[in-house]
Amino acid sequence: MKASPGNRIIVRGRTVESSDRHGEIVEVRGDDGAPPYFVRFDDGHESVVFPGGDFVVQHNP
């Protein structure tokens, strides 16, 4: 998985009751676009994220 700062991400909810989380990649801390990513979520929360199977990157056009 590769990403760039400014790409949007979606972390899919793991259960029926869980909603998806959306955010923006602020910093790529791995080599050549690889994880981990420092993400600012739309709710204002910031976190270092190691993506799993529930993670989608939306690349900028």
C-alpha distance matrix in Angstrom:
0.0 3.8 6.9 10.6 13.6 15.3 12.4 13.6 12.1 13.7 14.1 16.2 19.5 20.0 23.7 25.9 27.3 24.1 22.9 19.4 18.4 17.4 16.6 15.5 13.2 16.0 14.6 11.5 12.8 10.6 11.1 9.9 7.6 6.1 7.5 10.2 10.9 14.6 15.1 18.5 19.1 21.7 24.3 24.2 22.6 20.3 18.0 15.4 12.6 10.5 8.6 10.0 10.8 12.5 9.9 9.4 8.4 11.4 11.3 14.8 17.0
3.8 0.0 3.8 7.1 10.5 12.5 10.2 12.3 11.7 14.3 15.4 18.0 21.4 22.5 26.1 28.2 29.2 25.8 24.2 20.5 19.1 17.3 15.9 14.0 11.3 13.7 12.2 9.1 11.1 9.3 9.3 7.3 4.5 5.0 7.4 10.0 10.0 13.3 14.1 17.3 18.5 20.9 23.8 23.3 22.1 19.5 17.7 15.2 13.1 11.9 10.6 12.9 14.0 15.1 11.9 10.7 8.3 10.6 9.4 12.3 14.6
6.9 3.8 0.0 3.8 7.0 8.7 6.6 9.2 9.4 12.6 14.3 17.3 20.7 22.3 25.9 27.7 28.4 24.8 22.8 19.1 17.2 14.9 13.0 10.6 8.0 10.4 9.4 7.2 10.3 9.8 10.4 8.5 4.9 6.7 8.0 9.9 8.4 11.1 11.4 14.3 15.7 17.9 21.0 20.3 19.5 17.0 15.8 13.8 12.2 12.1 11.0 13.9 15.2 15.4 11.7 10.2 7.0 8.6 7.1 9.6 12.5
10.6 7.1 3.8 0.0 3.8 6.2 5.8 9.2 10.7 14.4 16.5 19.7 23.0 24.9 28.3 30.1 30.3 26.7 24.4 20.7 18.4 15.6 13.0 9.8 7.0 8.3 7.6 6.4 10.1 10.5 11.0 9.0 6.0 8.9 10.1 11.3 9.1 10.7 11.1 13.5 15.5 17.5 20.6 19.5 19.1 16.5 15.9 14.3 13.6 14.3 13.9 17.1 18.7 18.4 14.6 13.0 9.4 9.9 7.7 8.6 11.7
13.6 10.5 7.0 3.8 0.0 3.8 5.6 8.7 10.7 14.4 16.5 20.0 23.0 25.3 28.5 30.1 29.9 26.2 23.8 20.3 17.5 14.5 11.3 7.6 5.1 5.0 5.4 6.4 10.1 11.8 13.0 11.8 8.9 11.4 11.6 11.9 8.8 9.0 9.1 10.8 13.3 15.2 18.2 16.6 16.6 14.0 14.1 13.1 13.3 14.9 15.0 18.5 20.3 19.5 15.7 14.4 11.0 11.2 9.6 9.5 12.9
15.3 12.5 8.7 6.2 3.8 0.0 3.8 6.4 9.4 13.1 15.8 19.1 22.0 24.7 27.7 28.8 28.6 25.0 22.2 18.7 16.0 12.6 9.5 5.9 5.4 6.2 8.3 9.9 13.6 15.3 16.6 15.1 12.0 14.3 14.3 14.5 11.1 10.8 9.6 10.2 12.0 13.0 16.4 15.3 16.0 14.1 15.0 14.9 14.8 16.8 16.2 19.4 20.8 19.4 15.7 13.8 10.4 9.5 8.3 7.4 10.9
12.4 10.2 6.6 5.8 5.6 3.8 0.0 3.8 6.6 10.2 13.1 16.2 19.4 22.0 25.0 26.2 26.3 22.8 20.0 16.4 14.1 10.9 8.6 5.8 5.5 8.2 9.9 10.2 13.9 14.9 16.2 14.5 11.0 12.9 12.9 13.7 10.6 11.3 9.7 11.0 11.9 13.0 16.5 16.2 16.5 14.8 15.1 14.7 13.6 15.1 13.8 16.6 17.6 16.3 12.5 10.2 6.7 5.8 5.1 5.7 9.5
13.6 12.3 9.2 9.2 8.7 6.4 3.8 0.0 3.8 7.0 10.3 13.1 16.2 19.1 21.8 22.8 22.7 19.3 16.4 12.8 10.7 7.3 5.7 4.5 6.2 9.5 11.8 12.5 15.9 17.0 18.8 17.5 13.8 14.9 14.1 14.5 11.3 11.7 9.1 9.6 9.4 10.1 13.7 14.1 14.5 13.6 14.1 14.4 13.0 14.8 13.1 15.5 16.1 14.1 10.7 8.5 6.0 5.1 6.8 7.8 11.3
12.1 11.7 9.4 10.7 10.7 9.4 6.6 3.8 0.0 3.8 6.6 9.6 12.8 15.5 18.4 19.7 19.8 16.3 13.8 10.1 8.1 5.7 5.3 6.0 7.1 10.7 12.5 12.6 15.5 16.3 18.5 17.6 13.8 14.0 12.6 12.9 10.2 11.1 8.4 9.7 8.7 10.2 13.2 14.0 13.6 12.8 12.6 12.7 10.6 12.1 9.9 12.0 12.6 10.4 7.1 5.6 4.6 5.8 8.6 10.8 14.2
13.7 14.3 12.6 14.4 14.4 13.1 10.2 7.0 3.8 0.0 3.8 6.1 9.3 12.2 14.9 16.0 16.3 12.9 10.4 6.6 5.6 4.7 6.7 8.9 10.5 14.0 15.8 15.8 18.3 19.0 21.4 20.7 16.9 16.4 14.7 14.9 12.7 13.6 10.6 11.5 9.4 10.4 12.9 14.6 13.9 14.0 13.6 14.2 11.6 12.8 10.2 11.2 11.1 8.1 5.8 5.1 6.6 7.9 11.4 13.8 16.7
14.1 15.4 14.3 16.5 16.5 15.8 13.1 10.3 6.6 3.8 0.0 3.8 6.5 8.9 12.0 13.8 14.1 10.5 8.9 5.6 5.1 6.5 8.5 11.2 12.1 15.5 16.8 16.6 18.4 18.9 21.7 21.6 17.9 16.7 14.3 14.1 12.7 13.6 11.1 12.3 10.0 11.7 13.2 14.9 13.5 13.6 12.6 13.0 10.1 11.0 8.4 8.8 9.0 5.6 4.6 6.4 9.0 11.2 14.5 17.2 20.2
16.2 18.0 17.3 19.7 20.0 19.1 16.2 13.1 9.6 6.1 3.8 0.0 3.8 6.3 9.0 10.4 11.3 8.2 7.1 4.5 6.5 8.8 11.7 14.5 15.8 19.2 20.6 20.2 21.9 22.2 24.8 24.6 21.0 19.6 17.4 17.5 16.3 17.4 14.8 15.7 13.0 14.1 15.2 17.6 16.3 16.9 15.9 16.5 13.4 13.8 10.9 10.0 8.9 5.1 6.4 7.9 11.3 13.1 16.7 19.5 22.1
19.5 21.4 20.7 23.0 23.0 22.0 19.4 16.2 12.8 9.3 6.5 3.8 0.0 3.8 5.7 7.4 7.8 4.7 5.0 4.8 7.3 10.6 13.7 17.0 18.4 21.5 23.0 22.9 24.3 24.7 27.6 27.7 24.2 22.5 20.0 19.6 18.6 19.2 16.6 17.2 14.1 14.9 15.2 17.9 16.3 17.6 16.7 17.7 14.9 15.6 13.2 11.9 11.1 7.5 9.6 11.7 14.9 16.7 20.4 22.9 25.6
20.0 22.5 22.3 24.9 25.3 24.7 22.0 19.1 15.5 12.2 8.9 6.3 3.8 0.0 3.8 7.0 8.3 6.3 8.3 8.5 10.7 14.0 16.8 19.8 20.8 23.8 24.8 24.3 25.2 25.3 28.2 28.6 25.3 23.2 20.5 20.2 19.9 20.9 18.8 19.8 17.0 18.3 18.3 20.7 18.7 19.7 18.2 18.8 15.8 15.7 13.5 11.3 10.2 7.6 10.7 13.4 16.9 19.2 22.7 25.6 28.3
23.7 26.1 25.9 28.3 28.5 27.7 25.0 21.8 18.4 14.9 12.0 9.0 5.7 3.8 0.0 3.8 5.4 5.2 8.2 10.0 12.7 16.2 19.3 22.6 23.9 26.9 28.2 27.9 28.9 29.1 32.0 32.3 29.0 26.9 24.3 23.9 23.5 24.1 21.8 22.4 19.3 20.0 19.6 22.4 20.7 22.2 21.0 22.0 19.3 19.4 17.2 15.0 13.7 11.2 14.3 16.6 20.1 22.0 25.7 28.4 30.9
25.9 28.2 27.7 30.1 30.1 28.8 26.2 22.8 19.7 16.0 13.8 10.4 7.4 7.0 3.8 0.0 3.8 5.6 7.9 10.3 13.7 16.9 20.4 23.8 25.6 28.7 30.3 30.2 31.5 31.9 34.7 34.7 31.2 29.5 27.0 26.7 26.0 26.5 23.8 23.9 20.5 20.6 20.2 23.5 22.3 24.1 23.5 24.8 22.1 22.4 20.1 18.0 16.3 13.5 16.4 18.0 21.5 22.8 26.6 29.1 31.3
27.3 29.2 28.4 30.3 29.9 28.6 26.3 22.7 19.8 16.3 14.1 11.3 7.8 8.3 5.4 3.8 0.0 3.8 6.6 10.0 12.7 16.2 19.5 23.2 25.2 27.9 29.8 30.1 31.4 32.2 35.2 35.4 31.9 30.3 27.5 26.8 25.8 25.8 23.0 22.6 19.1 18.9 17.9 21.2 20.1 22.5 22.2 24.0 21.8 22.7 20.8 19.3 18.2 15.1 17.5 19.2 22.4 23.6 27.4 29.6 32.0
24.1 25.8 24.8 26.7 26.2 25.0 22.8 19.3 16.3 12.9 10.5 8.2 4.7 6.3 5.2 5.6 3.8 0.0 3.8 6.7 9.1 12.7 15.9 19.6 21.4 24.1 26.0 26.4 27.7 28.5 31.6 31.9 28.3 26.7 23.9 23.2 22.0 22.0 19.2 18.9 15.5 15.7 14.9 18.0 16.8 18.9 18.5 20.3 18.1 19.2 17.4 16.2 15.6 12.2 14.2 16.1 19.1 20.5 24.2 26.4 29.0
22.9 24.2 22.8 24.4 23.8 22.2 20.0 16.4 13.8 10.4 8.9 7.1 5.0 8.3 8.2 7.9 6.6 3.8 0.0 3.8 6.5 9.7 13.2 16.9 19.2 21.9 24.1 24.8 26.5 27.5 30.5 30.4 26.7 25.6 23.0 22.4 20.8 20.6 17.4 16.8 13.2 12.8 12.6 16.0 15.3 17.5 17.7 19.6 17.5 19.0 16.9 16.3 15.7 11.9 13.1 14.2 16.8 17.7 21.4 23.3 25.9
19.4 20.5 19.1 20.7 20.3 18.7 16.4 12.8 10.1 6.6 5.6 4.5 4.8 8.5 10.0 10.3 10.0 6.7 3.8 0.0 3.8 6.6 10.1 13.6 15.8 18.8 21.0 21.4 23.4 24.3 27.1 26.8 23.1 22.2 19.8 19.4 17.6 17.7 14.5 14.3 10.9 11.0 11.8 14.8 14.1 15.6 15.7 17.2 14.8 16.3 14.0 13.8 13.3 9.5 9.8 10.6 13.1 14.0 17.7 19.7 22.4
18.4 19.1 17.2 18.4 17.5 16.0 14.1 10.7 8.1 5.6 5.1 6.5 7.3 10.7 12.7 13.7 12.7 9.1 6.5 3.8 0.0 3.8 6.8 10.5 12.7 15.4 17.7 18.5 20.5 21.9 24.8 24.7 21.0 20.3 17.7 17.0 14.8 14.4 11.0 10.5 7.1 7.7 8.7 11.2 10.5 11.9 12.2 14.1 12.2 14.4 12.7 13.5 14.0 10.4 9.6 10.5 12.0 13.1 16.5 18.2 21.3
17.4 17.3 14.9 15.6 14.5 12.6 10.9 7.3 5.7 4.7 6.5 8.8 10.6 14.0 16.2 16.9 16.2 12.7 9.7 6.6 3.8 0.0 3.8 7.3 10.1 12.9 15.5 16.7 19.2 20.7 23.4 22.9 19.1 19.0 16.9 16.4 13.6 13.1 9.5 8.7 5.7 5.8 8.4 10.4 10.5 11.4 12.3 14.0 12.5 14.8 13.1 14.7 15.2 11.9 10.0 9.6 10.1 10.4 13.5 14.8 17.9
16.6 15.9 13.0 13.0 11.3 9.5 8.6 5.7 5.3 6.7 8.5 11.7 13.7 16.8 19.3 20.4 19.5 15.9 13.2 10.1 6.8 3.8 0.0 3.8 6.8 9.2 12.1 13.7 16.3 18.2 20.9 20.5 16.8 17.1 15.1 14.4 11.1 10.1 6.3 5.5 3.8 5.1 8.3 8.8 9.0 9.0 10.2 11.8 11.0 13.8 12.9 15.3 16.5 13.8 11.0 10.6 9.8 10.2 12.4 13.3 16.8
15.5 14.0 10.6 9.8 7.6 5.9 5.8 4.5 6.0 8.9 11.2 14.5 17.0 19.8 22.6 23.8 23.2 19.6 16.9 13.6 10.5 7.3 3.8 0.0 3.8 6.0 9.1 11.0 14.1 16.1 18.5 17.9 14.2 15.2 13.8 13.3 9.6 8.6 5.6 5.4 6.3 7.7 11.0 10.4 10.8 9.6 10.7 11.6 11.3 14.0 13.4 16.4 17.8 15.7 12.4 11.4 9.4 9.4 10.5 10.9 14.6
13.2 11.3 8.0 7.0 5.1 5.4 5.5 6.2 7.1 10.5 12.1 15.8 18.4 20.8 23.9 25.6 25.2 21.4 19.2 15.8 12.7 10.1 6.8 3.8 0.0 3.8 5.8 7.2 10.4 12.4 14.8 14.4 10.8 11.8 10.5 10.1 6.4 5.9 4.5 6.5 8.6 11.0 13.8 12.6 12.1 9.8 9.9 9.6 9.4 11.8 11.8 15.2 17.2 15.8 12.2 11.6 9.1 10.1 10.3 11.2 15.0
16.0 13.7 10.4 8.3 5.0 6.2 8.2 9.5 10.7 14.0 15.5 19.2 21.5 23.8 26.9 28.7 27.9 24.1 21.9 18.8 15.4 12.9 9.2 6.0 3.8 0.0 3.8 7.0 9.8 12.7 15.0 15.0 12.0 13.3 12.1 11.1 7.5 5.6 5.5 6.6 9.9 12.2 14.5 12.3 12.1 9.3 10.0 9.9 11.1 13.8 14.6 18.2 20.5 19.3 15.8 15.4 12.8 13.5 13.2 13.3 16.9
14.6 12.2 9.4 7.6 5.4 8.3 9.9 11.8 12.5 15.8 16.8 20.6 23.0 24.8 28.2 30.3 29.8 26.0 24.1 21.0 17.7 15.5 12.1 9.1 5.8 3.8 0.0 3.8 6.2 9.3 11.5 12.0 9.5 10.7 9.7 8.8 5.9 5.0 7.1 9.5 12.7 15.5 17.6 15.4 14.4 11.0 10.5 9.1 10.5 12.5 13.9 17.6 20.3 19.7 16.2 16.1 13.5 14.9 14.1 14.7 18.2
11.5 9.1 7.2 6.4 6.4 9.9 10.2 12.5 12.6 15.8 16.6 20.2 22.9 24.3 27.9 30.2 30.1 26.4 24.8 21.4 18.5 16.7 13.7 11.0 7.2 7.0 3.8 0.0 3.8 5.8 8.0 8.6 6.1 7.0 6.5 6.4 4.7 6.4 8.9 12.1 14.8 17.8 20.0 18.2 16.9 13.4 12.0 9.5 9.9 10.7 12.0 15.7 18.4 18.5 15.0 15.0 12.5 14.4 13.4 14.7 18.0
12.8 11.1 10.3 10.1 10.1 13.6 13.9 15.9 15.5 18.3 18.4 21.9 24.3 25.2 28.9 31.5 31.4 27.7 26.5 23.4 20.5 19.2 16.3 14.1 10.4 9.8 6.2 3.8 0.0 3.8 6.8 9.1 7.8 7.3 6.3 5.4 5.8 7.3 10.8 14.1 16.9 20.2 21.9 19.9 17.9 14.3 12.1 9.0 9.9 10.3 12.6 16.1 19.2 19.7 16.6 17.3 15.3 17.7 16.9 18.5 21.7
10.6 9.3 9.8 10.5 11.8 15.3 14.9 17.0 16.3 19.0 18.9 22.2 24.7 25.3 29.1 31.9 32.2 28.5 27.5 24.3 21.9 20.7 18.2 16.1 12.4 12.7 9.3 5.8 3.8 0.0 3.8 6.6 6.1 4.6 4.9 5.7 7.5 10.3 13.3 16.9 19.3 22.6 24.5 22.9 20.8 17.3 14.8 11.3 11.2 10.2 12.0 15.1 18.0 19.2 16.3 17.0 15.2 17.8 16.9 18.9 21.8
11.1 9.3 10.4 11.0 13.0 16.6 16.2 18.8 18.5 21.4 21.7 24.8 27.6 28.2 32.0 34.7 35.2 31.6 30.5 27.1 24.8 23.4 20.9 18.5 14.8 15.0 11.5 8.0 6.8 3.8 0.0 3.8 5.7 5.4 7.8 9.3 10.8 13.6 16.4 19.9 22.3 25.4 27.6 26.0 24.2 20.7 18.4 15.0 14.7 13.5 14.8 17.6 20.1 21.6 18.7 18.8 16.6 18.9 17.3 19.1 21.6
9.9 7.3 8.5 9.0 11.8 15.1 14.5 17.5 17.6 20.7 21.6 24.6 27.7 28.6 32.3 34.7 35.4 31.9 30.4 26.8 24.7 22.9 20.5 17.9 14.4 15.0 12.0 8.6 9.1 6.6 3.8 0.0 3.8 5.6 9.1 11.2 11.9 14.7 17.0 20.3 22.5 25.3 27.9 26.5 25.1 21.8 20.0 16.9 16.2 15.0 15.5 18.2 20.1 21.5 18.3 17.7 15.1 16.9 14.8 16.4 18.5
7.6 4.5 4.9 6.0 8.9 12.0 11.0 13.8 13.8 16.9 17.9 21.0 24.2 25.3 29.0 31.2 31.9 28.3 26.7 23.1 21.0 19.1 16.8 14.2 10.8 12.0 9.5 6.1 7.8 6.1 5.7 3.8 0.0 3.8 6.7 8.9 8.8 11.8 13.6 16.9 18.9 21.6 24.3 23.1 21.8 18.7 17.0 14.2 13.2 12.4 12.5 15.5 17.4 18.3 14.9 14.2 11.5 13.4 11.7 13.6 16.2
6.1 5.0 6.7 8.9 11.4 14.3 12.9 14.9 14.0 16.4 16.7 19.6 22.5 23.2 26.9 29.5 30.3 26.7 25.6 22.2 20.3 19.0 17.1 15.2 11.8 13.3 10.7 7.0 7.3 4.6 5.4 5.6 3.8 0.0 3.8 6.5 7.9 11.5 13.5 17.2 18.9 21.9 24.2 23.2 21.4 18.3 15.9 12.7 11.2 9.6 9.9 12.7 14.9 16.3 13.4 13.5 11.7 14.5 13.6 16.2 18.9
7.5 7.4 8.0 10.1 11.6 14.3 12.9 14.1 12.6 14.7 14.3 17.4 20.0 20.5 24.3 27.0 27.5 23.9 23.0 19.8 17.7 16.9 15.1 13.8 10.5 12.1 9.7 6.5 6.3 4.9 7.8 9.1 6.7 3.8 0.0 2.9 5.2 8.9 10.9 14.7 16.3 19.7 21.6 20.6 18.4 15.3 12.5 9.2 7.5 6.0 7.1 10.3 13.3 14.3 11.5 12.6 11.4 14.7 14.6 17.3 20.4
10.2 10.0 9.9 11.3 11.9 14.5 13.7 14.5 12.9 14.9 14.1 17.5 19.6 20.2 23.9 26.7 26.8 23.2 22.4 19.4 17.0 16.4 14.4 13.3 10.1 11.1 8.8 6.4 5.4 5.7 9.3 11.2 8.9 6.5 2.9 0.0 3.8 6.9 9.4 13.2 15.0 18.5 20.0 18.8 16.3 13.0 10.0 6.5 5.6 4.9 7.4 10.8 14.2 14.8 12.2 13.7 12.8 16.0 16.2 18.6 22.0
10.9 10.0 8.4 9.1 8.8 11.1 10.6 11.3 10.2 12.7 12.7 16.3 18.6 19.9 23.5 26.0 25.8 22.0 20.8 17.6 14.8 13.6 11.1 9.6 6.4 7.5 5.9 4.7 5.8 7.5 10.8 11.9 8.8 7.9 5.2 3.8 0.0 3.8 6.0 9.7 11.8 15.2 17.0 15.6 13.6 10.4 8.2 5.5 5.2 6.7 8.2 12.0 15.0 14.7 11.5 12.5 11.0 13.6 13.9 15.9 19.5
14.6 13.3 11.1 10.7 9.0 10.8 11.3 11.7 11.1 13.6 13.6 17.4 19.2 20.9 24.1 26.5 25.8 22.0 20.6 17.7 14.4 13.1 10.1 8.6 5.9 5.6 5.0 6.4 7.3 10.3 13.6 14.7 11.8 11.5 8.9 6.9 3.8 0.0 3.8 7.0 9.8 13.3 14.7 12.7 10.7 7.2 5.7 4.4 6.2 9.1 10.9 14.6 17.6 16.7 13.7 14.6 13.1 15.2 15.6 16.9 20.7
15.1 14.1 11.4 11.1 9.1 9.6 9.7 9.1 8.4 10.6 11.1 14.8 16.6 18.8 21.8 23.8 23.0 19.2 17.4 14.5 11.0 9.5 6.3 5.6 4.5 5.5 7.1 8.9 10.8 13.3 16.4 17.0 13.6 13.5 10.9 9.4 6.0 3.8 0.0 3.8 6.1 9.5 11.2 9.8 8.3 5.6 5.5 6.2 6.8 10.2 10.9 14.3 16.8 15.1 12.1 12.8 11.5 13.2 14.3 15.4 19.2
18.5 17.3 14.3 13.5 10.8 10.2 11.0 9.6 9.7 11.5 12.3 15.7 17.2 19.8 22.4 23.9 22.6 18.9 16.8 14.3 10.5 8.7 5.5 5.4 6.5 6.6 9.5 12.1 14.1 16.9 19.9 20.3 16.9 17.2 14.7 13.2 9.7 7.0 3.8 0.0 3.8 6.6 8.2 6.2 5.9 4.4 6.7 9.0 10.1 13.6 14.2 17.2 19.4 17.1 14.4 14.8 13.6 14.5 15.8 16.3 20.0
19.1 18.5 15.7 15.5 13.3 12.0 11.9 9.4 8.7 9.4 10.0 13.0 14.1 17.0 19.3 20.5 19.1 15.5 13.2 10.9 7.1 5.7 3.8 6.3 8.6 9.9 12.7 14.8 16.9 19.3 22.3 22.5 18.9 18.9 16.3 15.0 11.8 9.8 6.1 3.8 0.0 3.8 5.4 5.4 5.3 6.1 8.1 10.8 10.8 14.2 14.1 16.5 18.1 15.3 13.1 13.6 13.2 14.0 16.1 16.9 20.4
21.7 20.9 17.9 17.5 15.2 13.0 13.0 10.1 10.2 10.4 11.7 14.1 14.9 18.3 20.0 20.6 18.9 15.7 12.8 11.0 7.7 5.8 5.1 7.7 11.0 12.2 15.5 17.8 20.2 22.6 25.4 25.3 21.6 21.9 19.7 18.5 15.2 13.3 9.5 6.6 3.8 0.0 3.8 5.4 7.3 9.2 11.7 14.6 14.5 17.8 17.2 19.3 20.4 17.3 15.2 15.1 14.7 14.6 16.9 17.1 20.3
24.3 23.8 21.0 20.6 18.2 16.4 16.5 13.7 13.2 12.9 13.2 15.2 15.2 18.3 19.6 20.2 17.9 14.9 12.6 11.8 8.7 8.4 8.3 11.0 13.8 14.5 17.6 20.0 21.9 24.5 27.6 27.9 24.3 24.2 21.6 20.0 17.0 14.7 11.2 8.2 5.4 3.8 0.0 3.8 5.7 8.9 11.7 15.1 15.4 18.9 18.7 20.5 21.9 18.6 17.2 17.7 17.8 18.1 20.5 20.9 24.1
24.2 23.3 20.3 19.5 16.6 15.3 16.2 14.1 14.0 14.6 14.9 17.6 17.9 20.7 22.4 23.5 21.2 18.0 16.0 14.8 11.2 10.4 8.8 10.4 12.6 12.3 15.4 18.2 19.9 22.9 26.0 26.5 23.1 23.2 20.6 18.8 15.6 12.7 9.8 6.2 5.4 5.4 3.8 0.0 3.8 6.5 9.9 13.4 14.7 18.4 18.9 21.3 23.2 20.3 18.4 19.0 18.5 18.9 20.7 20.9 24.3
22.6 22.1 19.5 19.1 16.6 16.0 16.5 14.5 13.6 13.9 13.5 16.3 16.3 18.7 20.7 22.3 20.1 16.8 15.3 14.1 10.5 10.5 9.0 10.8 12.1 12.1 14.4 16.9 17.9 20.8 24.2 25.1 21.8 21.4 18.4 16.3 13.6 10.7 8.3 5.9 5.3 7.3 5.7 3.8 0.0 3.8 6.7 10.5 11.8 15.5 16.4 18.7 21.0 18.3 16.6 18.0 17.9 19.1 21.0 21.7 25.3
20.3 19.5 17.0 16.5 14.0 14.1 14.8 13.6 12.8 14.0 13.6 16.9 17.6 19.7 22.2 24.1 22.5 18.9 17.5 15.6 11.9 11.4 9.0 9.6 9.8 9.3 11.0 13.4 14.3 17.3 20.7 21.8 18.7 18.3 15.3 13.0 10.4 7.2 5.6 4.4 6.1 9.2 8.9 6.5 3.8 0.0 3.8 7.2 9.3 13.1 14.5 17.4 20.1 18.0 15.8 17.1 16.5 18.1 19.5 20.4 24.1
18.0 17.7 15.8 15.9 14.1 15.0 15.1 14.1 12.6 13.6 12.6 15.9 16.7 18.2 21.0 23.5 22.2 18.5 17.7 15.7 12.2 12.3 10.2 10.7 9.9 10.0 10.5 12.0 12.1 14.8 18.4 20.0 17.0 15.9 12.5 10.0 8.2 5.7 5.5 6.7 8.1 11.7 11.7 9.9 6.7 3.8 0.0 3.8 6.1 9.7 11.7 14.6 17.6 16.1 14.0 16.0 15.7 17.9 19.4 20.8 24.6
15.4 15.2 13.8 14.3 13.1 14.9 14.7 14.4 12.7 14.2 13.0 16.5 17.7 18.8 22.0 24.8 24.0 20.3 19.6 17.2 14.1 14.0 11.8 11.6 9.6 9.9 9.1 9.5 9.0 11.3 15.0 16.9 14.2 12.7 9.2 6.5 5.5 4.4 6.2 9.0 10.8 14.6 15.1 13.4 10.5 7.2 3.8 0.0 3.8 6.9 9.6 12.8 16.2 15.5 13.2 15.3 14.8 17.5 18.6 20.4 24.1
12.6 13.1 12.2 13.6 13.3 14.8 13.6 13.0 10.6 11.6 10.1 13.4 14.9 15.8 19.3 22.1 21.8 18.1 17.5 14.8 12.2 12.5 11.0 11.3 9.4 11.1 10.5 9.9 9.9 11.2 14.7 16.2 13.2 11.2 7.5 5.6 5.2 6.2 6.8 10.1 10.8 14.5 15.4 14.7 11.8 9.3 6.1 3.8 0.0 3.8 5.9 9.1 12.4 11.8 9.7 12.0 12.1 15.3 16.7 19.1 22.7
10.5 11.9 12.1 14.3 14.9 16.8 15.1 14.8 12.1 12.8 11.0 13.8 15.6 15.7 19.4 22.4 22.7 19.2 19.0 16.3 14.4 14.8 13.8 14.0 11.8 13.8 12.5 10.7 10.3 10.2 13.5 15.0 12.4 9.6 6.0 4.9 6.7 9.1 10.2 13.6 14.2 17.8 18.9 18.4 15.5 13.1 9.7 6.9 3.8 0.0 3.8 6.7 10.3 10.9 9.1 11.8 12.3 15.9 17.2 20.1 23.5
8.6 10.6 11.0 13.9 15.0 16.2 13.8 13.1 9.9 10.2 8.4 10.9 13.2 13.5 17.2 20.1 20.8 17.4 16.9 14.0 12.7 13.1 12.9 13.4 11.8 14.6 13.9 12.0 12.6 12.0 14.8 15.5 12.5 9.9 7.1 7.4 8.2 10.9 10.9 14.2 14.1 17.2 18.7 18.9 16.4 14.5 11.7 9.6 5.9 3.8 0.0 3.8 7.0 7.5 5.6 8.4 9.6 13.3 15.0 18.3 21.4
10.0 12.9 13.9 17.1 18.5 19.4 16.6 15.5 12.0 11.2 8.8 10.0 11.9 11.3 15.0 18.0 19.3 16.2 16.3 13.8 13.5 14.7 15.3 16.4 15.2 18.2 17.6 15.7 16.1 15.1 17.6 18.2 15.5 12.7 10.3 10.8 12.0 14.6 14.3 17.2 16.5 19.3 20.5 21.3 18.7 17.4 14.6 12.8 9.1 6.7 3.8 0.0 3.8 5.4 5.6 9.0 11.3 15.0 17.1 20.6 23.5
10.8 14.0 15.2 18.7 20.3 20.8 17.6 16.1 12.6 11.1 9.0 8.9 11.1 10.2 13.7 16.3 18.2 15.6 15.7 13.3 14.0 15.2 16.5 17.8 17.2 20.5 20.3 18.4 19.2 18.0 20.1 20.1 17.4 14.9 13.3 14.2 15.0 17.6 16.8 19.4 18.1 20.4 21.9 23.2 21.0 20.1 17.6 16.2 12.4 10.3 7.0 3.8 0.0 3.8 5.6 8.2 11.3 14.6 17.1 20.7 23.2
12.5 15.1 15.4 18.4 19.5 19.4 16.3 14.1 10.4 8.1 5.6 5.1 7.5 7.6 11.2 13.5 15.1 12.2 11.9 9.5 10.4 11.9 13.8 15.7 15.8 19.3 19.7 18.5 19.7 19.2 21.6 21.5 18.3 16.3 14.3 14.8 14.7 16.7 15.1 17.1 15.3 17.3 18.6 20.3 18.3 18.0 16.1 15.5 11.8 10.9 7.5 5.4 3.8 0.0 3.8 6.8 10.3 13.3 16.3 19.7 22.3
9.9 11.9 11.7 14.6 15.7 15.7 12.5 10.7 7.1 5.8 4.6 6.4 9.6 10.7 14.3 16.4 17.5 14.2 13.1 9.8 9.6 10.0 11.0 12.4 12.2 15.8 16.2 15.0 16.6 16.3 18.7 18.3 14.9 13.4 11.5 12.2 11.5 13.7 12.1 14.4 13.1 15.2 17.2 18.4 16.6 15.8 14.0 13.2 9.7 9.1 5.6 5.6 5.6 3.8 0.0 3.8 6.8 10.0 12.9 16.2 19.0
9.4 10.7 10.2 13.0 14.4 13.8 10.2 8.5 5.6 5.1 6.4 7.9 11.7 13.4 16.6 18.0 19.2 16.1 14.2 10.6 10.5 9.6 10.6 11.4 11.6 15.4 16.1 15.0 17.3 17.0 18.8 17.7 14.2 13.5 12.6 13.7 12.5 14.6 12.8 14.8 13.6 15.1 17.7 19.0 18.0 17.1 16.0 15.3 12.0 11.8 8.4 9.0 8.2 6.8 3.8 0.0 3.8 6.5 9.6 12.9 15.5
8.4 8.3 7.0 9.4 11.0 10.4 6.7 6.0 4.6 6.6 9.0 11.3 14.9 16.9 20.1 21.5 22.4 19.1 16.8 13.1 12.0 10.1 9.8 9.4 9.1 12.8 13.5 12.5 15.3 15.2 16.6 15.1 11.5 11.7 11.4 12.8 11.0 13.1 11.5 13.6 13.2 14.7 17.8 18.5 17.9 16.5 15.7 14.8 12.1 12.3 9.6 11.3 11.3 10.3 6.8 3.8 0.0 3.8 6.1 9.5 12.3
11.4 10.6 8.6 9.9 11.2 9.5 5.8 5.1 5.8 7.9 11.2 13.1 16.7 19.2 22.0 22.8 23.6 20.5 17.7 14.0 13.1 10.4 10.2 9.4 10.1 13.5 14.9 14.4 17.7 17.8 18.9 16.9 13.4 14.5 14.7 16.0 13.6 15.2 13.2 14.5 14.0 14.6 18.1 18.9 19.1 18.1 17.9 17.5 15.3 15.9 13.3 15.0 14.6 13.3 10.0 6.5 3.8 0.0 3.8 6.6 9.1
11.3 9.4 7.1 7.7 9.6 8.3 5.1 6.8 8.6 11.4 14.5 16.7 20.4 22.7 25.7 26.6 27.4 24.2 21.4 17.7 16.5 13.5 12.4 10.5 10.3 13.2 14.1 13.4 16.9 16.9 17.3 14.8 11.7 13.6 14.6 16.2 13.9 15.6 14.3 15.8 16.1 16.9 20.5 20.7 21.0 19.5 19.4 18.6 16.7 17.2 15.0 17.1 17.1 16.3 12.9 9.6 6.1 3.8 0.0 3.8 6.4
14.8 12.3 9.6 8.6 9.5 7.4 5.7 7.8 10.8 13.8 17.2 19.5 22.9 25.6 28.4 29.1 29.6 26.4 23.3 19.7 18.2 14.8 13.3 10.9 11.2 13.3 14.7 14.7 18.5 18.9 19.1 16.4 13.6 16.2 17.3 18.6 15.9 16.9 15.4 16.3 16.9 17.1 20.9 20.9 21.7 20.4 20.8 20.4 19.1 20.1 18.3 20.6 20.7 19.7 16.2 12.9 9.5 6.6 3.8 0.0 3.8
17.0 14.6 12.5 11.7 12.9 10.9 9.5 11.3 14.2 16.7 20.2 22.1 25.6 28.3 30.9 31.3 32.0 29.0 25.9 22.4 21.3 17.9 16.8 14.6 15.0 16.9 18.2 18.0 21.7 21.8 21.6 18.5 16.2 18.9 20.4 22.0 19.5 20.7 19.2 20.0 20.4 20.3 24.1 24.3 25.3 24.1 24.6 24.1 22.7 23.5 21.4 23.5 23.2 22.3 19.0 15.5 12.3 9.1 6.4 3.8 0.0
